[in-house]
Amino acid sequence: MTRLTRAQVREVDRLAIEKYQIPGIVLMENASRAAAEVAMEMLRDSPAAPVLILCGGGNNGGDGLAVARHLHNASIDVQIALAVDPSRYTGDALINWRIVQAMGLPACPCTAELVLSRSWSVIVDAVFGTGLTQTPRPPFDRIANAVNQSGRPVLAIDLPSGLDCDRGEPLGPCIRAIRTITFVAEKVGFANPAARQFTGEVTVGDIGAPRELVSLVQSPQP
């Protein structure tokens, strides 16, 4: 099975944008559509309660914002929970923040109390992505503990927030998902048996990056 490191994932994104001229917003759109499809699979046997989408900064949070849009368009009630001040959004994530604002989708700060306030049909974890390399700062610990205590099914985008991409071990508090939608290829840390308790079932989603890039980033560089 093909698995990529944190550095290789970044290189795939860079080459897709620079060498193949695929705009980053297109990659994010494809990722969010793949994630929304998995979320809708999880909703088939779930109650009609809203989906809670936890959005951090960076591209992982941008993916979550776009997922909220796709679920809303599928007539699913959503609640966006912001784990970052939205004024910090830049680039493609900022574009998606402006879109959900224009659509009037409900968004509020992410707190442990919000997570535990109702029986969400699904919780989507889009707080941290592959770039996390150190213990997340508070209040993430309280948010992660609330998600894990909620008993609600969790879908992680790319990897569960708090999990180290390369080692497959938590960097501190870590969200436990029953499904993970990861992109381009599994991450090397997923080979660690200890990672399964956090990732649950893993699905690889296509973001439209040329498949040749996977072999390219894995080849020894001169």
Buried (B, 14 or more C-beta within 10 A) or exposed (E): EEBBBBEBBBBBBEBBBEEEEBEBBBBBBBBBBBBBBBBBEBBEEBEEBBBBBBBBBBBBBBBBBBBBBBBBEEEBBBBBBBBBEBEBBEEBBBBBBEBBEEEEBEBEEBBBEBBBEEEBBBBBBBBBBBEBEEEBEEBBBBBBBBBBEBEBBBBBBBBBBBBBBBBBBBBBBBBBBBBBBBBBBBBBBBEBEEBEEBBBEBBBBEBBBEEEBBEBBBEEEE
